[in-house]
């Protein structure tokens, strides 16, 4: 497993552009820039979906010089959060249905 290294926004942009130009050779680009394959894949995916803004480090408190998220970005983040919450609730519902069914079978056996 490759140890991660810190990269700047400019480096991430360069890496993703090189990867796209090379025909999505994630492994080759990962070796060239000494970063992980999965990290390159994730950056390219974010870059193609959101552009340069997708490669910004948005962890922690907002930096004063950082561009605030656009309403579209906020909406995409909220949609993704709601989809994940919906998925978890469906799983919980299905699990409870299955548990109820198993309990019903157990009652009839006694």
N, C-alpha and C positions, 0 to 999 in steps of 0.2 A: 504494500500500500504506500503510495507516494505521500510524503509530508507536504502539506500545503504551504505555499509561500504567498506573501502579501503582494497584491498587484494594484496598480493605480487604474483609474477609469480609462486613461489613455491606453494603457497596456491591454486592458480587456477589449477595448474597441479594436485595437490593432490585431489582437489574437482572433477575434471573431471575423474580422474582414479577411484575414489571411485564410481562415478555415473555409469560409464561403468561396473565396477565390480558388482554393485548392480542390474544390468539389466535395466539400464536407469530409475531409480527411482528419477526423478528430484525433486519431492515434498519432499521426505524424505531427500534427500541430502541438499536441500535448508534449511530445518528446522535444520538439524544437524549442518550446518556451518553458520547459521544465514545470509544467502544471499537470494536474490530473485529467484523464480522459473525460470523466464524468463532468468535471468543472467546465471544460471546453464545450461539451455538449449542452450543458445548462446555459452557459453564456450565449451560445449561438441561438438557442431556442428563445431566450429572452430578447435578444437583439432583433431577431426576425419578427417577433410579436410587438415589441414596444420601442424599438430603435435604441438610441444611445441612453435614453432614460431607463431602460430595462437593466442596464449594466451598473447603474449607480448603487452605491452601498447605502441602504436605507435603514440600517440597524441603529438603535439608540436614538438619542435626541437629534432633532434636525439641526443641521449646521446653518449658520446665518447666510452663508454664500451659496447654499444649495437651493436649486430651483424647487418650489413647492410642486406637489403632485397636481396634475391636471384633473379636472372633473372626470374625464374619461378613465384615467388611471385609478382614481378613487372608486369609480363605479365598477371597474374590472376587479379590483381587490375585493370589494364588497360582494360582488357576484360569486367570486371564487369561494369566499368565506361562507356564504349562504349555501352554495352547492355542497360544500364539505359538511356543513351542519345538517343539511337535508339527507346526505348519504349516511351519516351517523345515526340519525333518527330512524331511517328506514331499516338499518341493520338492527337497531334496538327493537323496533316493532316486530321484525321477523323473528328475532330471538325470543321475544316474549310469546309470540304465537306458537312457536315450536315448543317452548317450555309448557305452555298451557295444554297443548296437544299431548305431550308426554305425561303430564300430570293426570289428564283425563283418562288416558290408557291405563295408568297405574291404578286409578280408582276403580275402574271396571274389572281389573284383574283380581282385586281383593274380595 
